[in-house]
Amino acid sequence: LTGVLLDQCRLLYDNHPGDDATVCTVKVRQRASVSLLIGPPQQPSDVEKMMDLFFSKSGKHIVCGGTTASLAAKHLGKTVDASLPVKGDDPTVPPLAYIDGVDLVTEGVITISRVLELSEEYLDGRCNYHDLRYKTDGASQIARLLFEEATDISFYVGRAINHAHQNPSLPINFSIKMRLVQELVENLEKMGKHVRVHYF
């Protein structure tokens, strides 16, 4: 709406503004919650507690990571459907999966790493809603939910070490996952989001 009004003003000036013009638009809306679950808990005995808290939260639910998706599906009494993987627009982002009762199911660290990059671009003005609007990869969909739709965001972060990530040839480890989450939280707070992080 702001852009439309400014364009109309520019048109009235025949594209040569002779004076200042200011447009201010204000959108008032209901609070919207999005919860994101990534990684299994450090103690296996905390799985049910983590899942109960995550799924009891109102709003949309995002599950990141293969092991985490399996735990979430088991909690819901559902299965993880990865039979028709959707690669999306960004070939560097792993494909999506589906769980009945979950709004979005993605891969973990690689996808969140891309979401962090998008958050930095968003804050710098190099990425906006129109850039994300029609993209189908997991990172863009998470970004759209967190940056544009959510007012309140809850992260549920498991501290279990993924032994597959401890391979020295892989550029992923436990500390990198924690850093990614922390930096993403900081960027979301810069966007004015209310963010809470729960570690397990």
N, C-alpha and C positions, 0 to 999 in steps of 0.2 A: 504493500500500500504506500509506504514511504517513497519507494522508487517511482511508482505511477504518478504520485503527486508532484515529485520533483521533475519528472519528464514533462508533465503538462505545463509546469511553470517555465521550464526551459523552452518549450514550444511557443508559449505566449511571448517570450522574449526573442523569438526567432533565433534561438540558439546563441544569443549574445546578451546574457543578463546585464541589465543596466543598474541593478541594485541587489542588495542582499535578499535572500529568501531562506527561511528556515522551516523545516517540517518536523513535527514531533508526533510519533504514533505511540500509543500505549495499549498494550494487550493485557486484559485482566482475565485470568482463567483459574480453574480449580487446580489445586495441588495434584501432581501426578507422581506416583512412586514407581521406581524401577529397581529391582533387586538383581544382583549379579553374583553367581556362585562360581568359584574357581578353585579347583584343587581339593582333594580329600583331606579330612582332618588328620592331625598328627597322631591322635589316639583313635584307633578303630572303634573304641567304645563310644566316641562322640559323634559317630555318623548320624544316628537317629536324631540327636539333639540339634545338630547342624541343619539337617533336612527339615525338621519340624519348624525351626525358626525361619528358615528361608521360605518355605511354602506357606507359612501362616501370614507372611507379609502381604498386604494388599498390593494391587498393581501388576505390572508385567514382570516376568521372570526370565532371566538369561542364564543358561548353564554353559560354562566353558571348560573344555577338556574331556577327553575320552573316558578316563576313569571316573571323573566327576559325573559325567552323563550316565554312566552305568549305575552309579550309586543313586542318582536322582530317579532314574527309571525304576529301579528296584523298590525304592521308597514309595513310589506312586503305584506300584503293581503294573507297570507298563514295560514296553521294550524300546530300545534305541533303534530307530529305523535309519540306517545309512545305506539302504539298498539303491537309492537313486541320488547319489551325491551331486549337489549343485555347486559347481565351481565358482559361479559368480563372475563379476566383471574384472576382478583383480586376480591374476593367476598366481600371485605370491601368497594369497590367503587360502588356507585349506578349506575344503568344502564343508557344507552344513550337514547336520543330521536332524532328526525329528523325534520328539517324545510327546505323546499326547498329554496335554496339560502344561506344557512348557512353551513359552512364546518364541524362544530362539535358542538353538543348540549349536555351538560352534566348537572348533578346536581351541586349545588353551593359549599357551604362551606366545606362539607366532601371531595369532589373531589379536591378542591384547597388545602386543608390541606395535602392530599396525594401527590399532585404535589410539594408542599413545601418540604416534606420529600424526594422525589425523587431528587429535586434540591440539597439538602444537600449531598445526596449519590453521585450524579454526580460530585459535586465539590471535594468530598473526594476520588474520584476514585473507589467508591464501585458500581457504576452504569454507564453503557456506552450505546452507540447507539445500540449495539447488544443485550443488555438486554431489550431495549424498542422496538426493531424493529418489532417484531411480536405480541406484546401484544395488546389486543383489548379493555381493560377497558379504561374509559374516562380519568383517570389521566395519564396513560401511553401515550395515544394519545396526550393529551395536552403537556406533557413533550417532546415528540418527536418533535412536532411543534415548541415549544419555545426554546428548548435546541439545536436542530440540524438544523432545517430549517430556523428559523428566524434570521435576522440580526437586524431588527428594530421591536420593540414591543410596542404597544399602549394598555394601560389598560383604560377602561371606567368603573368607579366604582360608583355605585349608593349608596347614603348614607341613603336611606330609611331604617327604622327599620322594620325588619320582626317580626311581633308580635308572629308568631309561634316559633321563637327562644328565646322569652323572658320567656318561661317556665323554672322555676328553676331546673326542673329535666333534662333538656337538657344541654349538655356541650357547647352550641353555643350561642354567643350573638354578638351584633353589634361590640363591640370593638375587639373581636376575629377575625371577618372578616377583619377589617381594618388592624389588625396586620399581619394576614396571607398574605394579598396583599403586605404590605410594606416589609416584610421579603423576599417574593418571588422576588419582584423588586430588592432588594439588592443582592440576589443570582444571578439573571440574569445579573446584572451589573458586578458582579465578573466574569461571563462567557464572558464578553466583548460585551454584547448586548447593543444597544442603546434603552433605555426604557423611555417612557413618560407615565405619569399617569394623567388622567382627572377625576376629582371628580364632581359629580352632586348631 
